[in-house]
Amino acid sequence: MIQGTGSGVGKSTLLAGLARAFTRRGLKVLPFKPQNMSNNAAVTADGGEIGRAQALQALACGVQPEVDMNPVLLKPQGETGAQLVVHGHVLETVEARQYQSRKDRLMPEVLKSFWKLAAQADLVLVEGAGSASEVNLRITDIANMGFAQAVQAPVVLVGDIDRGGVIASLVGTQVVIAPEDAALIKGFIVNKMRGDTSLFYDGMEVICGHTGWAALGLVPDLPAVRYLPAEDASDLNTDQSREDIHTEEGGGEGYTVPRLRVVVPLLPLIANFDDLDPLRAEPAVDLIMVRPGTRLPECDLVILPGSKGSLSDLMVFRSEGWEHDLQDHLARGGHVMGICGGYQMLGHHIADPKGVEGDVETVAGLGLLDVETVLTESKHLVEKKGIVSGMQASVSGYEMHLGETDGAGCRRPLLELDGQPEGAVSASGQVYGTYLHGIFGSRDGRMALLSRAGGADFTPGGFWYEQEDGFQKIAHHDMIVEDALNSLADHLEHFIDLDALLDLASYPVTALQNRNFS
């Protein structure tokens, strides 16, 4: 089990890299996270949803994601509440304090999923959540030491040297947790080292001396991981470096890539923001993330992304003055695209008669698409594929939303999915929306949509993504993710003692399977 000294230390990424490395050794590896909290989710083949990080880890293992890989998923809807998803389906909406009292009922569900995966695998890699030292929550814990004790999983603790204080955070964890929990920690990894690693060799020895844990790796920062989907919105940034992207024409020389400026307002409940990853890697795009307190700059295309709370985020959008910025943008001939919750905001109204998102029954939308949305209690979770209407460019992805959207604008669909019209386009052609997440993944679809936004001045070309052994065309963004996973696995093979990790994982589990953990 990989636990961390805090959130954001790199647990998800390390686990994905380890999964790929051990899979390449011929082992059947499966990922598992007892409890995740994220609005970045993925649809499974059986119509459920799990955290996007676990879907990435499944990809690293070469298997299809399934709901047992993340049996409990919390999707925040505000400062204190969250949607509780169990085994891939919404169970209820809970406040933070209410959720603590439900954990004892969730542990049997977590263990059921774990043992199901364990029976199928040579190795299960388990990811903890947040910090292992949250002793105030230990009595009801199902995500870190509570789970580790239930299955007697050996624990490796990860600290992030880039944020500072890594010695204190690792040693301090041993100090504050219960002795029986500390006994489960067998080793540690220091992650995200920048510069000369030899400068921290003495630091590794200090940690070993204070804790008695094995030093399993000092891992340098790896730039390639920026191509992997981010789990938290806090990981989003405005770094749009294109140093490793080149154009097709003339082997990357003598050809000027037409640039599109794409602006994304970062709303508090942004969800499924990995939709933007293909644009972040696309050489034809300058992707600009705009945080609250900043005006929307001049650009070609504004994207309103998915949201876990369309009503709440719409009100924030207005309070920031972005509605006026959007009107000015359209008056200059710019384009606007909404995805899922962003699509709902572009219509005339969003109605919430069942109180799915709170007490407000109806909110006026931005009125840029001739559609209206009614939020429902049932969630659409389905994978789809098709084309951009009128352009024969392929798209694929998934729908994950509460609500039905309809209106005259839907008679001008943006897409045709599984033979059916989907989404809407304004009469001017400047505004369009869809429920399809992952819409930019396919190069054909991405180029078609960028061409729509760029008008006559933008002609999509062919683009190449640089690899160590040459250049590869970006047919689908998944190719970039695959390359990043392989680079990460190579990196960890060099900087982590993988044989020692396997030795830690080699313990008898058959006797545990018959224990009553309920």
Backbone torsions as a table, in degrees:
resi	resn	phi	psi	omega
1	MET	NA	130.3	178.5
2	ILE	-98.5	110.8	174.8
3	GLN	-112.1	167.6	-176.2
4	GLY	-130.4	162.7	174.5
5	THR	-77.7	-11.4	178.9
6	GLY	-175.2	177.5	175.0
7	SER	-71.8	147.6	174.1
8	GLY	78.6	13.2	179.9
9	VAL	-82.8	-7.9	176.3
10	GLY	107.7	18.3	-179.2
11	LYS	-57.6	-50.1	-175.9
12	SER	-61.4	-44.1	-178.3
13	THR	-68.0	-44.8	178.0
14	LEU	-60.0	-42.2	-179.1
15	LEU	-64.3	-39.6	177.5
16	ALA	-61.7	-43.6	179.1
17	GLY	-66.5	-40.9	176.6
18	LEU	-64.4	-39.1	178.9
19	ALA	-60.4	-44.2	179.3
20	ARG	-67.2	-41.8	-178.6
21	ALA	-62.8	-45.4	-178.8
22	PHE	-73.1	-32.3	176.2
23	THR	-63.9	-40.4	178.8
24	ARG	-65.7	-18.1	176.0
25	ARG	-83.6	0.0	177.2
26	GLY	95.6	7.6	179.0
27	LEU	-86.8	148.5	171.0
28	LYS	-85.9	105.5	-174.6
29	VAL	-110.8	140.0	175.3
30	LEU	-133.3	143.1	178.1
31	PRO	-93.0	155.8	178.9
32	PHE	-152.2	133.8	171.8
33	LYS	-133.9	112.5	-175.1
34	PRO	-56.2	-46.4	-177.2
35	GLN	-141.2	128.9	177.7
36	ASN	-123.7	151.4	172.4
37	MET	-127.2	107.8	-177.4
38	SER	-166.3	145.1	171.5
39	ASN	-95.5	5.8	175.6
40	ASN	-100.0	98.4	-172.6
41	ALA	-120.4	167.1	179.6
42	ALA	-132.1	150.0	177.5
43	VAL	-89.9	135.1	176.4
44	THR	-92.0	163.6	-176.4
45	ALA	-62.3	-26.7	-179.0
46	ASP	-91.3	14.8	173.0
47	GLY	83.4	22.9	174.6
48	GLY	-109.3	-172.9	176.7
49	GLU	-137.8	145.1	176.7
50	ILE	-138.2	172.0	177.4
51	GLY	-61.9	142.7	179.9
52	ARG	-58.7	-34.3	-179.5
53	ALA	-61.9	-38.8	-179.6
54	GLN	-72.6	-31.2	174.5
55	ALA	-65.3	-39.8	176.5
56	LEU	-64.3	-42.2	179.1
57	GLN	-64.6	-36.1	175.2
58	ALA	-62.7	-42.6	176.4
59	LEU	-58.7	-41.7	178.9
60	ALA	-62.2	-30.0	178.4
61	CYS	-84.6	-8.5	-178.1
62	GLY	75.1	28.0	180.0
63	VAL	-128.0	163.9	176.4
64	GLN	-77.5	140.0	176.9
65	PRO	-66.4	144.6	177.3
66	GLU	-140.2	158.3	-171.0
67	VAL	-63.9	-26.7	-179.7
68	ASP	-67.0	-17.3	179.0
69	MET	-71.7	-17.8	178.1
70	ASN	-151.2	77.2	-171.7
71	PRO	-66.9	-25.7	179.3
72	VAL	-124.6	119.9	179.3
73	LEU	-126.8	125.4	175.7
74	LEU	-104.6	126.8	-179.9
75	LYS	-115.2	102.0	-175.0
76	PRO	-57.9	138.1	176.9
77	GLN	-118.0	3.3	-179.5
78	GLY	173.7	-161.4	-176.5
79	GLU	-70.9	-31.4	-172.5
80	THR	-124.4	-13.4	-174.1
81	GLY	-116.1	162.8	-179.9
82	ALA	-155.7	153.6	172.3
83	GLN	-82.2	127.9	-178.6
84	LEU	-98.3	116.7	-179.8
85	VAL	-109.9	122.7	-179.3
86	VAL	-122.0	127.4	-176.3
87	HIS	50.8	39.9	171.0
88	GLY	89.9	-2.8	-175.9
89	HIS	-133.2	145.7	-177.1
90	VAL	-64.0	125.1	176.5
91	LEU	-95.6	-46.7	-179.5
92	GLU	-171.2	173.1	171.1
93	THR	-105.4	127.8	-173.6
94	VAL	-128.5	153.4	169.4
95	GLU	-87.0	159.9	-173.6
96	ALA	-55.6	-44.6	-178.2
97	ARG	-69.2	-36.7	177.0
98	GLN	-62.0	-39.0	-176.6
99	TYR	-62.8	-37.2	-179.5
100	GLN	-58.2	-35.3	-178.9
101	SER	-77.6	-11.4	-179.2
102	ARG	-94.4	-11.1	-172.4
103	LYS	-63.1	-33.9	-179.0
104	ASP	-64.0	-28.4	177.4
105	ARG	-81.3	-18.4	-178.4
106	LEU	-88.8	-24.7	-178.0
107	MET	-57.7	-43.0	177.0
108	PRO	-60.2	-34.0	178.5
109	GLU	-69.4	-38.8	177.2
110	VAL	-62.7	-46.6	-178.1
111	LEU	-67.1	-35.6	177.2
112	LYS	-59.1	-45.1	179.3
113	SER	-66.1	-41.5	-179.1
114	PHE	-61.0	-48.4	-177.0
115	TRP	-67.9	-29.7	175.5
116	LYS	-62.8	-44.6	178.5
117	LEU	-68.9	-41.6	-177.6
118	ALA	-60.1	-32.3	-179.5
119	ALA	-71.1	-17.3	-176.8
120	GLN	-101.8	-8.0	-166.3
121	ALA	-123.7	155.8	167.3
122	ASP	-78.7	-32.8	-174.9
123	LEU	-146.1	126.9	171.6
124	VAL	-108.6	124.3	176.5
125	LEU	-100.5	118.5	-173.9
126	VAL	-105.4	132.7	178.2
127	GLU	-105.5	128.5	173.6
128	GLY	-78.0	-177.0	-177.2
129	ALA	-131.7	132.9	177.3
130	GLY	63.4	-129.5	-174.8
131	SER	-111.9	139.6	176.3
132	ALA	-70.3	-15.3	-174.5
133	SER	-97.7	16.7	179.0
134	GLU	-79.8	69.2	-173.2
135	VAL	-67.1	-20.6	177.3
136	ASN	-66.9	-20.1	179.5
137	LEU	-108.2	5.4	-171.4
138	ARG	-62.4	-36.1	-173.0
139	ILE	-62.2	-28.9	179.2
140	THR	-112.1	13.3	-171.9
141	ASP	-67.0	133.0	172.3
142	ILE	-124.1	0.3	-170.9
143	ALA	-106.3	-26.4	-176.1
144	ASN	-124.9	-108.4	-174.2
145	MET	-68.2	-26.2	175.7
146	GLY	-61.5	-45.3	177.5
147	PHE	-69.6	-44.3	-178.5
148	ALA	-57.7	-40.7	178.0
149	GLN	-66.9	-38.0	-177.2
150	ALA	-61.8	-34.6	-178.8
151	VAL	-114.3	5.3	-178.6
152	GLN	53.6	46.2	179.5
153	ALA	-79.5	129.9	170.9
154	PRO	-65.6	138.9	-172.6
155	VAL	-113.2	137.8	169.3
156	VAL	-113.5	126.7	-175.6
157	LEU	-99.4	131.8	-177.5
158	VAL	-109.2	132.4	173.9
159	GLY	-121.3	150.6	-176.9
160	ASP	-106.0	108.5	-178.3
161	ILE	-73.8	-21.5	-176.4
162	ASP	-67.5	-29.9	-179.0
163	ARG	-87.4	-5.6	177.2
164	GLY	88.5	157.2	176.0
165	GLY	70.6	27.0	-173.4
166	VAL	-68.7	-33.8	178.4
167	ILE	-63.7	-47.7	-179.1
168	ALA	-64.4	-37.9	-177.1
169	SER	-69.8	-37.1	178.6
170	LEU	-74.4	-51.2	-179.5
171	VAL	-65.2	-39.2	-179.8
172	GLY	-63.8	-31.0	177.5
173	THR	-61.4	-45.0	179.1
174	GLN	-61.6	-34.8	-176.8
175	VAL	-67.7	-41.5	-170.2
176	VAL	-90.6	-24.0	-178.0
177	ILE	-81.9	162.3	-179.2
178	ALA	-64.3	146.5	-179.0
179	PRO	-54.9	-38.6	179.9
180	GLU	-67.5	-29.5	175.0
181	ASP	-75.5	-42.3	179.1
182	ALA	-60.5	-31.1	-179.2
183	ALA	-65.7	-21.9	179.4
184	LEU	-77.9	-21.1	-179.0
185	ILE	-78.3	117.2	-175.1
186	LYS	-103.3	-20.9	-177.6
187	GLY	-164.3	175.7	-179.6
188	PHE	-141.3	157.4	175.4
189	ILE	-129.2	133.0	172.6
190	VAL	-101.0	122.8	-170.1
191	ASN	-111.0	158.0	171.3
192	LYS	66.6	37.3	177.1
193	MET	-70.6	132.5	176.0
194	ARG	-113.2	140.0	178.3
195	GLY	86.3	-152.8	-174.1
196	ASP	-73.7	111.6	-177.5
197	THR	-64.5	-26.8	-177.5
198	SER	-63.7	-19.3	179.3
199	LEU	-67.5	-16.5	-179.0
200	PHE	-113.0	10.0	177.4
201	TYR	-59.6	-42.6	178.0
202	ASP	-63.7	-35.2	177.9
203	GLY	-63.4	-39.4	177.1
204	MET	-61.4	-40.4	179.7
205	GLU	-67.2	-36.1	177.9
206	VAL	-61.7	-44.4	179.9
207	ILE	-64.2	-43.9	177.7
208	CYS	-58.8	-43.8	-177.1
209	GLY	-64.0	-38.3	-178.6
210	HIS	-78.4	-31.6	-171.7
211	THR	-106.8	-28.6	-172.9
212	GLY	79.2	5.8	179.6
213	TRP	-82.7	155.2	176.9
214	ALA	-77.6	136.1	174.4
215	ALA	-82.8	108.3	-173.3
216	LEU	-97.7	-14.0	178.9
217	GLY	176.0	143.1	169.8
218	LEU	-119.2	103.3	-166.4
219	VAL	-101.7	116.5	176.2
220	PRO	-67.4	153.9	174.7
221	ASP	-59.5	138.3	-179.5
222	LEU	-120.5	111.0	-178.1
223	PRO	-57.0	-30.0	-175.7
224	ALA	-61.5	-21.5	-177.1
225	VAL	-69.4	-13.3	178.2
226	ARG	-66.8	-14.8	177.6
227	TYR	-86.7	-4.1	176.8
228	LEU	-87.6	147.8	-179.1
229	PRO	-58.9	134.6	175.8
230	ALA	-77.7	144.9	179.5
231	GLU	-89.3	-34.1	-175.3
232	ASP	-115.9	144.4	178.8
233	ALA	-61.6	-25.5	178.7
234	SER	-66.1	-17.8	178.7
235	ASP	-80.0	-12.2	-179.5
236	LEU	-72.3	141.3	179.3
237	ASN	-145.8	-176.6	-176.8
238	THR	-107.8	16.9	179.5
239	ASP	-77.5	109.1	-175.5
240	GLN	-115.0	41.2	-178.9
241	SER	-58.3	138.1	-179.7
242	ARG	-121.9	26.2	-173.3
243	GLU	-64.1	-25.5	-176.3
244	ASP	-105.9	18.5	178.1
245	ILE	-118.4	134.9	-176.6
246	HIS	-135.3	157.1	178.4
247	THR	-83.7	160.3	-178.4
248	GLU	-76.5	-42.4	-171.4
249	GLU	-63.8	129.2	175.8
250	GLY	63.2	29.8	179.0
251	GLY	62.5	27.5	178.2
252	GLY	94.9	3.0	-179.4
253	GLU	-121.0	149.4	173.8
254	GLY	73.4	15.4	-179.3
255	TYR	-134.6	127.1	-179.0
256	THR	-98.1	120.5	179.4
257	VAL	-75.1	123.7	174.7
258	PRO	-66.5	127.3	-174.1
259	ARG	-99.9	135.3	171.2
260	LEU	-109.5	133.1	174.9
261	ARG	-92.5	116.3	-179.2
262	VAL	-114.5	123.6	-176.6
263	VAL	-109.5	135.0	178.1
264	VAL	-126.6	114.0	174.4
265	PRO	-72.3	128.0	-178.3
266	LEU	-87.8	96.6	179.9
267	LEU	-85.1	156.0	-172.7
268	PRO	-57.8	-35.9	-175.1
269	LEU	-107.8	32.3	178.2
270	ILE	-54.2	137.6	-176.4
271	ALA	-135.2	153.8	177.3
272	ASN	49.8	44.3	-175.2
273	PHE	-75.6	-2.7	172.8
274	ASP	-69.2	-8.5	170.0
275	ASP	-54.2	-28.6	-174.9
276	LEU	-85.6	-13.2	-174.7
277	ASP	-56.6	-43.3	178.5
278	PRO	-61.9	-32.1	177.4
279	LEU	-72.4	-35.0	178.6
280	ARG	-61.7	-34.7	-178.2
281	ALA	-91.8	-6.3	-174.3
282	GLU	-82.0	124.8	-178.1
283	PRO	-67.3	-16.5	-179.2
284	ALA	-84.7	-0.5	-169.9
285	VAL	-127.0	135.6	163.1
286	ASP	-102.9	105.4	-178.3
287	LEU	-90.7	121.3	-173.8
288	ILE	-118.6	113.2	178.3
289	MET	-89.9	122.3	-174.7
290	VAL	-106.8	117.6	-179.4
291	ARG	-87.5	158.4	178.0
292	PRO	-53.5	145.1	-178.3
293	GLY	92.6	2.6	-178.2
294	THR	-125.5	139.1	176.5
295	ARG	-69.6	152.1	173.2
296	LEU	-72.7	120.0	-177.0
297	PRO	-75.3	166.0	175.7
298	GLU	-63.9	139.2	-175.4
299	CYS	-162.1	-179.2	176.1
300	ASP	-91.3	-37.8	-173.1
301	LEU	-140.7	132.0	170.4
302	VAL	-106.9	128.8	177.3
303	ILE	-110.6	124.6	170.2
304	LEU	-95.1	109.4	-172.3
305	PRO	-81.9	-176.0	178.0
306	GLY	-62.4	156.0	-177.9
307	SER	-143.7	141.2	175.0
308	LYS	-80.4	-13.8	177.4
309	GLY	-144.4	89.1	-174.6
310	SER	-60.9	-41.7	-178.4
311	LEU	-64.8	-47.5	-179.2
312	SER	-63.4	-47.3	-178.1
313	ASP	-67.5	-31.8	176.8
314	LEU	-63.9	-40.3	178.7
315	MET	-67.2	-37.2	176.1
316	VAL	-65.6	-41.8	178.5
317	PHE	-54.4	-44.8	179.7
318	ARG	-68.8	-42.2	-176.4
319	SER	-64.9	-24.8	177.7
320	GLU	-80.0	-7.3	-176.9
321	GLY	79.8	11.9	-176.2
322	TRP	-73.2	-21.7	178.0
323	GLU	-64.0	-41.1	177.7
324	HIS	-67.4	-39.2	177.3
325	ASP	-60.8	-38.1	-178.8
326	LEU	-67.1	-39.8	177.9
327	GLN	-63.5	-42.3	177.3
328	ASP	-62.9	-39.9	178.9
329	HIS	-60.1	-45.6	179.4
330	LEU	-66.6	-37.1	179.2
331	ALA	-64.1	-27.1	176.9
332	ARG	-83.3	0.8	179.5
333	GLY	94.3	9.1	-179.4
334	GLY	-73.8	170.0	-179.2
335	HIS	-115.0	155.6	178.9
336	VAL	-133.2	134.2	177.7
337	MET	-129.7	134.7	176.0
338	GLY	-115.0	137.8	177.6
339	ILE	-118.6	122.8	177.3
340	CYS	56.6	-109.6	179.6
341	GLY	-58.9	-35.8	176.1
342	GLY	-64.1	-34.4	175.2
343	TYR	-63.6	-45.0	179.1
344	GLN	-60.3	-39.6	-178.5
345	MET	-65.0	-26.4	-176.0
346	LEU	-75.9	-12.2	-177.8
347	GLY	-82.2	-172.9	-178.5
348	HIS	-74.5	-42.6	-177.7
349	HIS	-145.9	153.9	166.4
350	ILE	-122.3	116.8	-179.5
351	ALA	-103.2	141.4	-179.4
352	ASP	-131.9	66.6	-173.7
353	PRO	-65.8	-23.7	-178.5
354	LYS	-93.7	0.6	-179.5
355	GLY	67.5	34.9	-178.3
356	VAL	-61.6	-39.7	-177.3
357	GLU	-107.0	-0.1	179.7
358	GLY	146.3	-154.8	-173.0
359	ASP	-89.8	-16.4	-177.9
360	VAL	-78.7	122.1	-174.1
361	GLU	-81.1	-38.5	-177.5
362	THR	-145.8	137.0	176.3
363	VAL	-127.7	135.4	176.2
364	ALA	-68.4	132.1	178.0
365	GLY	-81.8	-170.3	-178.4
366	LEU	-78.0	-12.3	174.0
367	GLY	68.1	25.2	-178.0
368	LEU	-97.4	-13.0	173.0
369	LEU	-125.3	142.8	-178.2
370	ASP	-82.4	63.5	179.7
371	VAL	-141.6	163.5	173.8
372	GLU	-136.3	152.3	-177.5
373	THR	-123.9	137.3	171.5
374	VAL	-117.6	118.2	178.8
375	LEU	-72.7	141.4	-178.2
376	THR	-125.2	164.4	-179.5
377	GLU	-81.0	-23.0	179.6
378	SER	-88.6	143.0	-175.9
379	LYS	-106.1	136.6	173.8
380	HIS	-83.2	121.6	177.3
381	LEU	-134.4	99.8	-175.8
382	VAL	-156.9	142.9	174.2
383	GLU	-86.7	142.4	-177.9
384	LYS	-143.3	159.4	174.4
385	LYS	-147.5	158.4	-178.8
386	GLY	175.5	-142.1	-176.0
387	ILE	-138.8	160.9	169.1
388	VAL	-76.0	125.8	-174.6
389	SER	-55.4	130.3	176.5
390	GLY	76.4	0.6	-176.4
391	MET	-124.8	-9.7	177.0
392	GLN	55.9	25.9	177.9
393	ALA	-96.8	130.1	-172.5
394	SER	-75.4	143.5	173.5
395	VAL	-137.6	156.0	175.0
396	SER	-153.5	159.1	-179.3
397	GLY	166.7	-144.4	-176.7
398	TYR	-151.2	154.7	172.1
399	GLU	-104.5	138.5	178.4
400	MET	-149.6	89.6	-175.0
401	HIS	-156.2	156.0	170.2
402	LEU	-102.4	125.5	175.5
403	GLY	123.2	159.4	177.1
404	GLU	-122.4	133.4	-180.0
405	THR	-118.0	130.8	-177.7
406	ASP	-150.6	166.1	179.2
407	GLY	147.3	176.8	-177.0
408	ALA	-60.1	-30.9	-179.7
409	GLY	-61.9	-25.5	179.9
410	CYS	-70.7	-13.0	175.8
411	ARG	-77.0	-7.7	170.3
412	ARG	-115.9	75.3	-173.0
413	PRO	-70.2	148.2	175.0
414	LEU	-78.9	-35.5	-174.5
415	LEU	-131.2	165.7	165.7
416	GLU	-123.4	112.3	-176.0
417	LEU	-114.9	124.3	-177.9
418	ASP	50.1	39.0	176.6
419	GLY	81.7	3.1	-177.9
420	GLN	-118.7	144.0	177.5
421	PRO	-66.2	144.1	-179.2
422	GLU	-147.0	142.4	178.8
423	GLY	83.1	-173.1	-176.4
424	ALA	-150.7	152.9	177.4
425	VAL	-131.0	139.7	178.9
426	SER	-71.1	162.1	179.5
427	ALA	-60.7	-31.7	179.6
428	SER	-77.0	-17.5	-176.3
429	GLY	80.9	0.0	-177.1
430	GLN	-86.4	-20.0	-174.7
431	VAL	-123.5	134.8	-179.8
432	TYR	-153.1	154.5	-177.6
433	GLY	-146.4	159.1	-178.6
434	THR	-156.4	157.2	173.1
435	TYR	-93.4	-1.6	-172.1
436	LEU	-81.4	109.7	169.8
437	HIS	-77.7	148.9	-178.4
438	GLY	81.3	13.9	-172.9
439	ILE	-63.4	-26.4	-178.0
440	PHE	-91.8	0.8	-175.7
441	GLY	-63.6	-45.4	179.4
442	SER	-76.1	132.9	-178.2
443	ARG	-61.6	-40.6	-179.6
444	ASP	-58.4	-49.6	-179.4
445	GLY	-65.9	-40.0	179.9
446	ARG	-61.8	-45.6	-179.2
447	MET	-65.7	-37.8	179.4
448	ALA	-64.4	-43.3	-178.5
449	LEU	-71.2	-36.5	176.0
450	LEU	-67.6	-35.6	177.4
451	SER	-63.9	-40.4	177.4
452	ARG	-60.5	-43.3	-177.0
453	ALA	-72.9	-30.2	-176.2
454	GLY	-88.1	-14.9	-179.9
455	GLY	65.0	-152.7	-174.1
456	ALA	-68.4	-21.1	-177.0
457	ASP	-80.0	-9.3	-176.6
458	PHE	-117.6	116.1	176.7
459	THR	-116.0	110.8	-176.6
460	PRO	-60.4	134.1	175.3
461	GLY	-110.3	-168.6	176.2
462	GLY	-98.7	143.0	-175.7
463	PHE	-129.6	150.1	-176.5
464	TRP	-121.8	141.4	178.7
465	TYR	-107.0	125.5	-173.7
466	GLU	-75.3	132.8	172.3
467	GLN	-122.2	169.3	-179.8
468	GLU	-62.4	-32.2	-176.4
469	ASP	-100.5	19.7	177.3
470	GLY	136.7	-147.4	-177.3
471	PHE	-124.7	147.0	-178.5
472	GLN	-134.6	136.8	-178.8
473	LYS	-72.6	141.4	179.7
474	ILE	-84.5	81.6	176.3
475	ALA	-74.9	-36.9	177.4
476	HIS	-147.8	143.0	-177.6
477	HIS	-59.8	-25.1	178.4
478	ASP	-57.2	-28.2	178.7
479	MET	-62.7	-39.4	178.8
480	ILE	-66.4	-41.6	178.9
481	VAL	-63.1	-42.5	178.1
482	GLU	-59.8	-45.5	179.0
483	ASP	-60.8	-41.3	-179.4
484	ALA	-65.6	-39.5	178.3
485	LEU	-63.4	-42.3	179.0
486	ASN	-66.5	-40.4	177.0
487	SER	-63.2	-40.0	179.0
488	LEU	-65.2	-43.2	178.6
489	ALA	-61.4	-43.5	176.7
490	ASP	-58.8	-42.8	-178.6
491	HIS	-61.0	-47.0	-177.2
492	LEU	-71.7	-32.1	174.4
493	GLU	-56.6	-34.2	-176.0
494	HIS	-84.0	-35.0	-169.6
495	PHE	-109.5	-6.0	177.5
496	ILE	-122.5	142.3	177.4
497	ASP	-80.3	87.2	-175.9
498	LEU	-67.6	-32.3	177.9
499	ASP	-63.8	-39.6	177.9
500	ALA	-65.4	-37.8	176.9
501	LEU	-62.1	-44.3	178.7
502	LEU	-62.5	-38.1	177.7
503	ASP	-61.8	-39.1	177.8
504	LEU	-63.9	-36.4	-175.9
505	ALA	-78.7	-10.6	-176.8
506	SER	-87.5	86.4	176.8
507	TYR	-140.4	152.6	-175.4
508	PRO	-70.1	128.6	-179.4
509	VAL	-114.3	-14.1	-174.9
510	THR	-61.0	-35.9	-179.2
511	ALA	-68.2	-26.1	-178.2
512	LEU	-77.3	-24.6	-170.6
513	GLN	-66.2	-22.5	-178.0
514	ASN	-94.8	1.8	-179.8
515	ARG	-75.0	148.8	178.5
516	ASN	-91.2	103.8	-177.4
517	PHE	-96.0	-0.1	-174.2
518	SER	-72.4	NA	NA
